[in-house]
Amino acid sequence: MVTYRGKYYYLDYPDKKQYFKYLFAKRKFPGFHKLDPLVPHNIRYKLHLLKNKLGLYNKHIKTALKIFNVPAKAIKEKGDISWLHPLVIDQFKSYRHYQKQRFLRYHLPARMESETRYGLYFGFEPRFPMADIRLVQYYLSMPNYLKYEGTLYRTAYRKALSKYLPPEVLERDDKQGGMAPYKEPITDEAVIKAKQERSKALVDEMIRTLKGNPFIKPATLKEKRMNLTIFRWLEKHAKGEI
């Protein structure tokens, strides 16, 4: 939340009664329909119940019902928990409310717990500095216009440092993946080749595992094959052991 680009800022428009500006905002609305913030929550909830009663589930729920025999009652109860949560009821009230809902939803602790499990397997302990409560509270307390969408991620940071950094540094957007910037580059061709082969074997093994998952799309498999994070990690370990 603290480092993202600042999308969904247009939720401030209905909160300020600027409906015309909101309806004609040339922005994508991934995750919800543009009219959702303008419709009372109880009406949207009743429509949700009607869709469930008619069996009009989305494709992911249909797949779960078919493959894993998940009872329709369990799907409904899970949906009710989400729909009736106070954070969800008020999520479209303003941009600040939407940010708060996204930060406090169950996905965040679940992701931290799962990544901690991965860390135990690989022998390291993850940290989540961007989830520090003091940083989050400070960010939420900032005026919303400072967080409005930019062309790059970390919008608030870039705006704050725009007077002090040259454009070459401020607009840099190529720091991605797990890199080892303070390690001497490997020059031994035999070592490089061995690491590349080990990395490829790990990626191939991962791909074979994921192919059996009905929720993974072919495009996602291709993207994961191109991911060099594993190779970057192996660069820091001379023997390439896990």
Helices and strands as residue ranges (DSSP letters): G 9-11, H 12-15, H 19-23, G 36-38, H 41-53, H 59-67, H 72-83, H 86-89, H 95-104, H 107-122, G 129-131, H 133-141, G 144-147, H 155-161, H 167-170, H 189-211, H 218-226, H 229-235
